Amino acid sequence: MPNPDLVRIESAIDQLSFTEQLWLMERLAQRIRERSPRVSSAQSGELEAMAHDPAIQRELQEIESEFAMTEHDGLDTHR
């Protein structure tokens, strides 16, 4: 059974827009990299290169555009 706090956090994340969820994922990944001594500088460099890769950026933009309509569907009215 999952931790009740994790269930609450997941529910809160579901209320965020796609862009906000993407920002959160990037921020969490950054914090994990900063706190994890096991991530080598080579791995960190590879991850940074991926973040700047035009193909990956295009893919993220395509995903964001696919979900753009859901950002305006009225579900995030409590902000």
C-alpha positions, 0 to 999 in steps of 0.5 A: 500500500502506497504512503498516504502522502504519496497518494496525496502528492500524486493527486495534486500533481494530476491537477497541474497543467502539462507544462507545470508537470513537466517543470516539476519533473525537470526540477525533481530530476535536477534535485535528485542529481544534485543530491545523489553522489552516484550520478557521475559527471559523465552521466550528468553531462549526458543528461544535460546534452539530452535536455539540449538535444533538438530532437528531444526538445521537438518531441517534448513540444509535440507532447505539449501541443497534444495536451494543450487542449486539456489545459483549457478544459476547465479542470484546473479551476481552483488556481 
